Amino acid sequence: MGTRITELQCKEVICLCDGRRLGFVSDVEVEIPCGHVRALVVPGPCRFFGVLGRKDDFVIPWECIRRIGPDIILVDIKPNECLFPRHKFGLPFCL
């Protein structure tokens, strides 16, 4: 059964460890040669009503996903273990 990235973006990610709502999927990390999905990316929470940007992103490895339902994705990972620092100005590397 296949799922499109746009379908994943409409689903909310819930952590099974503490029931915390992490947010909605914003991106997917794919292994290029074989096309396997490696991780889901969920943007971190907003700082001060979004004026000061966002906190670190949650990068959830595919192995930690327990169930993909019609409207939510259940993951089995502690939120502190999957934090990934956001890059300034959206650039993943220094120029």
C-alpha positions in Angstrom: 0.0 0.0 0.0 1.4 3.4 -1.0 1.1 6.7 0.7 1.9 10.1 -0.8 3.9 12.8 1.0 0.9 15.2 0.7 -1.2 12.6 2.6 1.4 12.4 5.4 1.4 16.2 5.7 -2.3 16.1 6.7 -1.6 13.8 9.7 -0.7 14.8 13.2 2.2 13.1 15.0 1.6 11.8 18.5 4.2 10.5 20.9 3.2 7.2 22.6 5.7 7.8 25.5 3.9 10.7 27.0 0.9 11.4 24.7 2.4 14.7 23.5 1.3 16.2 20.2 4.5 16.9 18.2 2.8 18.6 15.3 2.1 17.9 11.6 4.6 16.3 9.2 6.4 19.0 7.1 9.0 16.9 5.2 10.2 13.4 4.6 13.8 12.2 4.5 14.3 9.7 1.6 17.3 7.5 0.8 17.9 8.4 -2.8 19.4 5.2 -4.4 16.7 2.9 -3.2 13.8 5.3 -2.4 13.3 4.2 1.2 11.8 6.7 3.6 14.4 7.2 6.4 12.6 9.7 8.6 9.7 12.1 9.0 10.4 15.8 9.9 8.0 17.7 12.1 8.7 21.4 12.7 9.3 22.4 16.3 6.9 24.5 18.4 6.8 28.3 17.8 8.6 30.7 20.0 6.6 33.7 21.3 3.6 33.3 18.9 5.8 32.6 15.9 7.5 36.0 16.0 10.9 34.6 17.1 10.8 31.7 14.8 10.6 28.0 15.8 12.5 25.7 18.1 14.4 22.7 16.9 12.7 20.2 14.5 11.7 16.7 15.4 13.3 14.1 13.1 11.6 10.8 13.7 13.3 7.7 12.3 11.0 5.4 10.3 11.8 2.5 12.7 10.1 4.5 15.5 6.7 4.8 13.7 4.3 2.4 15.2 1.0 3.1 13.4 -0.2 5.4 10.6 -3.9 5.9 10.9 -6.4 8.0 8.9 -5.6 11.2 10.7 -2.7 10.6 13.1 0.8 9.0 13.2 1.8 7.2 16.4 5.5 7.2 17.2 7.5 5.5 19.9 10.3 7.8 20.7 11.0 10.4 23.4 10.7 13.9 22.0 14.1 14.9 23.4 15.8 12.1 21.6 14.6 13.2 18.1 15.4 16.9 18.3 17.5 18.2 15.4 18.7 21.9 15.3 17.1 24.2 12.8 19.5 25.8 10.3 19.6 29.5 10.2 18.0 31.1 7.1 16.9 27.6 5.9 20.4 26.7 4.7 21.6 23.2 5.6 25.3 24.2 5.2 27.5 27.2 5.4 28.4 29.0 2.1 
